């Protein structure tokens, strides 16, 4: 069960653009999630549904690439039980000052030993298809993390620099910090990089404007994580901007987000999408 957030937690999130908690998931839940990675990336989808994005497939993609699935919750009930949990929604909403939170997208990420980097980016660079165009994220470690092991890295305070365009290369870029350094230069700021080193079951929350990415895994163990990208419960589709993936869930002539695809995880009035539990 997620710990209750304090005013100090909220102050640090607002100042730094992220918050680190050493404990978020219990050991049993971590083990159940780890056990789902092999079947998922082999295409064994428990619900019979493919995820929205499947960025690494065995036999197709290089073994030195970080493996990623987006919206694994639609394919796997164990993933769904965590990324759609009430505690994730409540924590993200309280840190963001929202009355409630709904899921935008999840990530299931597996970075084997030797796998290449993921480029530094801002989540809100990819948020133009909905409004308000802002996300907040809960990243959960399923292995003990270290700077050498390709853990996620945050640039402290970078959520205050404004939003840059999407980066050129997300998976295995030659220079995983290229666009971030350019943004720091434009803002006249010095980079303050914080690698997130937590035990398995620990987590980090981050603001949609916070620059983050991860270097290659130079360790000898995999780095696995699940990630819940959330948005304000009141979010709607943008009237003109289109996501080539996620606008397939938009009803014709209606900007309201259907809770079948973007369920509400928590609301301060007690509401939660009814089918989730």
One Martini backbone bead per residue (centre of mass of N, CA, C, O) as a GRO file, in nm:
protein
  277
    1UNK     BB    1   0.097   0.035   0.022
    2UNK     BB    2   0.081   0.353  -0.004
    3UNK     BB    3   0.197   0.620   0.118
    4UNK     BB    4   0.149   0.902   0.271
    5UNK     BB    5   0.149   1.221   0.189
    6UNK     BB    6   0.329   1.504   0.244
    7UNK     BB    7   0.414   1.831   0.245
    8UNK     BB    8   0.711   1.770   0.182
    9UNK     BB    9   0.667   1.608  -0.070
   10UNK     BB   10   0.524   1.838  -0.228
   11UNK     BB   11   0.755   2.041  -0.213
   12UNK     BB   12   0.968   1.868  -0.364
   13UNK     BB   13   0.812   1.831  -0.624
   14UNK     BB   14   0.785   2.134  -0.694
   15UNK     BB   15   1.097   2.195  -0.692
   16UNK     BB   16   1.219   1.931  -0.865
   17UNK     BB   17   0.999   1.734  -1.033
   18UNK     BB   18   1.035   1.515  -0.796
   19UNK     BB   19   0.983   1.186  -0.622
   20UNK     BB   20   1.125   0.974  -0.373
   21UNK     BB   21   1.053   0.621  -0.293
   22UNK     BB   22   1.161   0.328  -0.136
   23UNK     BB   23   0.844   0.263  -0.082
   24UNK     BB   24   0.550   0.087  -0.252
   25UNK     BB   25   0.602  -0.217  -0.299
   26UNK     BB   26   0.571  -0.532  -0.241
   27UNK     BB   27   0.739  -0.827  -0.287
   28UNK     BB   28   0.506  -0.992  -0.414
   29UNK     BB   29   0.434  -0.793  -0.642
   30UNK     BB   30   0.707  -0.785  -0.775
   31UNK     BB   31   0.718  -1.088  -0.850
   32UNK     BB   32   0.462  -1.094  -1.026
   33UNK     BB   33   0.566  -0.893  -1.236
   34UNK     BB   34   0.823  -1.033  -1.329
   35UNK     BB   35   0.667  -1.295  -1.436
   36UNK     BB   36   0.533  -1.123  -1.690
   37UNK     BB   37   0.762  -1.049  -1.894
   38UNK     BB   38   0.813  -1.293  -2.070
   39UNK     BB   39   0.526  -1.330  -2.188
   40UNK     BB   40   0.484  -1.048  -2.305
   41UNK     BB   41   0.748  -1.047  -2.502
   42UNK     BB   42   0.616  -1.317  -2.648
   43UNK     BB   43   0.291  -1.263  -2.681
   44UNK     BB   44   0.148  -1.345  -2.398
   45UNK     BB   45  -0.187  -1.253  -2.369
   46UNK     BB   46  -0.414  -1.289  -2.128
   47UNK     BB   47  -0.669  -1.120  -2.267
   48UNK     BB   48  -0.607  -1.109  -2.601
   49UNK     BB   49  -0.465  -0.830  -2.603
   50UNK     BB   50  -0.300  -0.592  -2.740
   51UNK     BB   51  -0.098  -0.359  -2.717
   52UNK     BB   52  -0.044  -0.040  -2.837
   53UNK     BB   53   0.269  -0.101  -2.775
   54UNK     BB   54   0.555  -0.296  -2.936
   55UNK     BB   55   0.906  -0.233  -2.920
   56UNK     BB   56   0.973  -0.549  -2.858
   57UNK     BB   57   1.087  -0.847  -3.037
   58UNK     BB   58   1.151  -1.161  -3.061
   59UNK     BB   59   1.367  -1.189  -3.351
   60UNK     BB   60   1.354  -0.873  -3.447
   61UNK     BB   61   1.524  -0.744  -3.217
   62UNK     BB   62   1.773  -0.622  -3.056
   63UNK     BB   63   1.928  -0.719  -2.752
   64UNK     BB   64   2.041  -0.401  -2.702
   65UNK     BB   65   1.746  -0.325  -2.641
   66UNK     BB   66   1.503  -0.170  -2.502
   67UNK     BB   67   1.210  -0.284  -2.357
   68UNK     BB   68   0.866  -0.206  -2.478
   69UNK     BB   69   0.541  -0.145  -2.336
   70UNK     BB   70   0.213  -0.011  -2.415
   71UNK     BB   71  -0.049  -0.093  -2.241
   72UNK     BB   72  -0.037  -0.365  -2.057
   73UNK     BB   73  -0.315  -0.357  -1.909
   74UNK     BB   74  -0.477  -0.483  -2.156
   75UNK     BB   75  -0.299  -0.773  -2.137
   76UNK     BB   76  -0.254  -0.753  -1.806
   77UNK     BB   77  -0.360  -0.796  -1.475
   78UNK     BB   78  -0.108  -0.732  -1.307
   79UNK     BB   79  -0.043  -0.462  -1.428
   80UNK     BB   80  -0.322  -0.336  -1.376
   81UNK     BB   81  -0.320  -0.356  -1.055
   82UNK     BB   82  -0.102  -0.119  -1.047
   83UNK     BB   83  -0.151   0.118  -1.265
   84UNK     BB   84  -0.478   0.118  -1.156
   85UNK     BB   85  -0.441   0.219  -0.883
   86UNK     BB   86  -0.541   0.417  -0.628
   87UNK     BB   87  -0.258   0.505  -0.517
   88UNK     BB   88  -0.151   0.624  -0.774
   89UNK     BB   89  -0.376   0.834  -0.824
   90UNK     BB   90  -0.353   0.986  -0.556
   91UNK     BB   91  -0.059   1.075  -0.563
   92UNK     BB   92  -0.064   1.226  -0.834
   93UNK     BB   93  -0.292   1.424  -0.764
   94UNK     BB   94  -0.166   1.555  -0.508
   95UNK     BB   95   0.098   1.655  -0.648
   96UNK     BB   96  -0.076   1.821  -0.885
   97UNK     BB   97  -0.363   1.939  -0.783
   98UNK     BB   98  -0.584   1.733  -0.825
   99UNK     BB   99  -0.896   1.581  -0.791
  100UNK     BB  100  -0.794   1.375  -1.019
  101UNK     BB  101  -0.712   1.051  -1.185
  102UNK     BB  102  -0.597   0.926  -1.501
  103UNK     BB  103  -0.513   0.719  -1.742
  104UNK     BB  104  -0.302   0.723  -2.024
  105UNK     BB  105  -0.024   0.545  -1.979
  106UNK     BB  106   0.183   0.267  -2.004
  107UNK     BB  107   0.492   0.098  -1.891
  108UNK     BB  108   0.702  -0.174  -1.998
  109UNK     BB  109   1.037  -0.218  -1.869
  110UNK     BB  110   1.339  -0.373  -2.027
  111UNK     BB  111   1.686  -0.372  -1.917
  112UNK     BB  112   1.933  -0.530  -2.005
  113UNK     BB  113   2.231  -0.621  -2.007
  114UNK     BB  114   2.368  -0.378  -2.236
  115UNK     BB  115   2.155  -0.189  -2.284
  116UNK     BB  116   2.044   0.083  -2.419
  117UNK     BB  117   1.938   0.387  -2.434
  118UNK     BB  118   1.721   0.656  -2.327
  119UNK     BB  119   1.599   0.944  -2.410
  120UNK     BB  120   1.578   1.254  -2.334
  121UNK     BB  121   1.265   1.385  -2.192
  122UNK     BB  122   0.925   1.507  -2.218
  123UNK     BB  123   0.607   1.414  -2.172
  124UNK     BB  124   0.461   1.688  -2.269
  125UNK     BB  125   0.555   1.661  -2.573
  126UNK     BB  126   0.308   1.417  -2.600
  127UNK     BB  127   0.021   1.604  -2.509
  128UNK     BB  128  -0.148   1.746  -2.760
  129UNK     BB  129  -0.417   1.544  -2.772
  130UNK     BB  130  -0.473   1.687  -2.494
  131UNK     BB  131  -0.692   1.850  -2.233
  132UNK     BB  132  -0.479   1.915  -2.047
  133UNK     BB  133  -0.120   1.916  -2.140
  134UNK     BB  134  -0.072   1.695  -1.879
  135UNK     BB  135   0.159   1.506  -1.684
  136UNK     BB  136   0.193   1.234  -1.443
  137UNK     BB  137   0.435   1.010  -1.277
  138UNK     BB  138   0.480   0.651  -1.206
  139UNK     BB  139   0.782   0.495  -1.108
  140UNK     BB  140   0.865   0.137  -1.090
  141UNK     BB  141   1.074  -0.076  -0.929
  142UNK     BB  142   1.186  -0.436  -0.984
  143UNK     BB  143   1.481  -0.345  -0.921
  144UNK     BB  144   1.764  -0.277  -0.818
  145UNK     BB  145   1.915   0.039  -0.841
  146UNK     BB  146   2.162   0.207  -1.060
  147UNK     BB  147   2.366   0.406  -1.232
  148UNK     BB  148   2.506   0.159  -1.391
  149UNK     BB  149   2.201   0.017  -1.456
  150UNK     BB  150   2.007   0.228  -1.611
  151UNK     BB  151   1.860   0.431  -1.467
  152UNK     BB  152   1.669   0.673  -1.393
  153UNK     BB  153   1.683   1.025  -1.483
  154UNK     BB  154   1.698   1.352  -1.335
  155UNK     BB  155   1.631   1.704  -1.377
  156UNK     BB  156   1.654   1.937  -1.165
  157UNK     BB  157   1.400   2.180  -1.232
  158UNK     BB  158   1.310   2.131  -1.550
  159UNK     BB  159   0.992   2.200  -1.526
  160UNK     BB  160   1.071   2.531  -1.556
  161UNK     BB  161   1.164   2.556  -1.885
  162UNK     BB  162   0.969   2.428  -2.057
  163UNK     BB  163   0.846   2.303  -2.367
  164UNK     BB  164   0.962   2.075  -2.587
  165UNK     BB  165   1.009   1.899  -2.840
  166UNK     BB  166   1.033   1.618  -2.963
  167UNK     BB  167   1.251   1.382  -2.999
  168UNK     BB  168   1.434   1.217  -3.234
  169UNK     BB  169   1.549   0.972  -3.031
  170UNK     BB  170   1.455   0.724  -2.805
  171UNK     BB  171   1.593   0.464  -2.914
  172UNK     BB  172   1.921   0.437  -2.909
  173UNK     BB  173   2.091   0.685  -2.893
  174UNK     BB  174   2.394   0.832  -2.932
  175UNK     BB  175   2.270   1.089  -2.760
  176UNK     BB  176   2.073   1.095  -2.472
  177UNK     BB  177   2.130   1.435  -2.405
  178UNK     BB  178   2.101   1.642  -2.635
  179UNK     BB  179   1.829   1.800  -2.591
  180UNK     BB  180   1.878   1.870  -2.297
  181UNK     BB  181   2.126   2.055  -2.332
  182UNK     BB  182   1.978   2.259  -2.510
  183UNK     BB  183   1.765   2.340  -2.299
  184UNK     BB  184   1.962   2.438  -2.082
  185UNK     BB  185   2.084   2.662  -2.256
  186UNK     BB  186   1.822   2.821  -2.307
  187UNK     BB  187   1.774   2.852  -1.982
  188UNK     BB  188   2.052   2.897  -1.830
  189UNK     BB  189   2.129   2.604  -1.717
  190UNK     BB  190   2.242   2.370  -1.488
  191UNK     BB  191   2.297   2.050  -1.460
  192UNK     BB  192   2.099   1.821  -1.231
  193UNK     BB  193   2.170   1.495  -1.189
  194UNK     BB  194   1.941   1.217  -1.090
  195UNK     BB  195   1.984   0.906  -0.991
  196UNK     BB  196   1.765   0.631  -0.934
  197UNK     BB  197   1.817   0.480  -0.612
  198UNK     BB  198   1.639   0.181  -0.554
  199UNK     BB  199   1.457  -0.052  -0.442
  200UNK     BB  200   1.261  -0.289  -0.486
  201UNK     BB  201   0.949  -0.105  -0.487
  202UNK     BB  202   1.030   0.153  -0.564
  203UNK     BB  203   0.987   0.515  -0.637
  204UNK     BB  204   0.883   0.769  -0.885
  205UNK     BB  205   0.785   1.099  -0.928
  206UNK     BB  206   0.677   1.302  -1.220
  207UNK     BB  207   0.679   1.565  -1.411
  208UNK     BB  208   0.599   1.643  -1.745
  209UNK     BB  209   0.861   1.860  -1.755
  210UNK     BB  210   1.070   1.653  -1.682
  211UNK     BB  211   1.377   1.564  -1.740
  212UNK     BB  212   1.439   1.231  -1.889
  213UNK     BB  213   1.637   0.919  -1.859
  214UNK     BB  214   1.871   0.655  -1.987
  215UNK     BB  215   2.127   0.469  -1.969
  216UNK     BB  216   2.308   0.222  -2.005
  217UNK     BB  217   2.355  -0.113  -1.905
  218UNK     BB  218   2.654  -0.179  -1.704
  219UNK     BB  219   2.557  -0.423  -1.579
  220UNK     BB  220   2.447  -0.776  -1.470
  221UNK     BB  221   2.145  -0.670  -1.462
  222UNK     BB  222   1.833  -0.611  -1.479
  223UNK     BB  223   1.593  -0.340  -1.569
  224UNK     BB  224   1.279  -0.313  -1.417
  225UNK     BB  225   0.953  -0.160  -1.507
  226UNK     BB  226   0.672   0.039  -1.407
  227UNK     BB  227   0.440   0.278  -1.571
  228UNK     BB  228   0.236   0.572  -1.480
  229UNK     BB  229   0.053   0.777  -1.689
  230UNK     BB  230  -0.107   1.074  -1.596
  231UNK     BB  231  -0.422   1.254  -1.567
  232UNK     BB  232  -0.661   1.450  -1.542
  233UNK     BB  233  -0.990   1.373  -1.489
  234UNK     BB  234  -1.082   1.629  -1.691
  235UNK     BB  235  -0.978   1.527  -1.941
  236UNK     BB  236  -0.955   1.587  -2.297
  237UNK     BB  237  -0.978   1.602  -2.608
  238UNK     BB  238  -0.852   1.750  -2.862
  239UNK     BB  239  -1.013   1.915  -3.125
  240UNK     BB  240  -0.740   1.875  -3.339
  241UNK     BB  241  -0.541   1.704  -3.214
  242UNK     BB  242  -0.351   1.402  -3.304
  243UNK     BB  243  -0.330   1.060  -3.228
  244UNK     BB  244  -0.241   0.776  -3.403
  245UNK     BB  245  -0.328   0.594  -3.153
  246UNK     BB  246  -0.542   0.735  -2.929
  247UNK     BB  247  -0.781   0.833  -3.129
  248UNK     BB  248  -0.924   0.551  -3.151
  249UNK     BB  249  -1.082   0.633  -2.859
  250UNK     BB  250  -1.258   0.836  -3.009
  251UNK     BB  251  -1.554   0.978  -3.031
  252UNK     BB  252  -1.770   1.092  -3.240
  253UNK     BB  253  -1.826   1.424  -3.151
  254UNK     BB  254  -1.631   1.364  -2.886
  255UNK     BB  255  -1.413   1.464  -2.605
  256UNK     BB  256  -1.465   1.243  -2.423
  257UNK     BB  257  -1.328   1.013  -2.206
  258UNK     BB  258  -1.327   0.684  -2.203
  259UNK     BB  259  -1.323   0.457  -1.932
  260UNK     BB  260  -1.236   0.202  -2.094
  261UNK     BB  261  -0.940   0.362  -2.167
  262UNK     BB  262  -0.958   0.615  -1.927
  263UNK     BB  263  -0.946   0.561  -1.628
  264UNK     BB  264  -1.038   0.636  -1.300
  265UNK     BB  265  -0.847   0.599  -1.008
  266UNK     BB  266  -0.902   0.888  -0.858
  267UNK     BB  267  -1.114   1.073  -0.619
  268UNK     BB  268  -1.201   1.294  -0.370
  269UNK     BB  269  -1.521   1.199  -0.394
  270UNK     BB  270  -1.474   0.860  -0.444
  271UNK     BB  271  -1.425   0.815  -0.731
  272UNK     BB  272  -1.422   0.511  -0.944
  273UNK     BB  273  -1.392   0.312  -1.178
  274UNK     BB  274  -1.593   0.035  -1.146
  275UNK     BB  275  -1.424  -0.205  -1.300
  276UNK     BB  276  -1.137  -0.215  -1.167
  277UNK     BB  277  -1.204  -0.411  -0.901
   0.00000   0.00000   0.00000
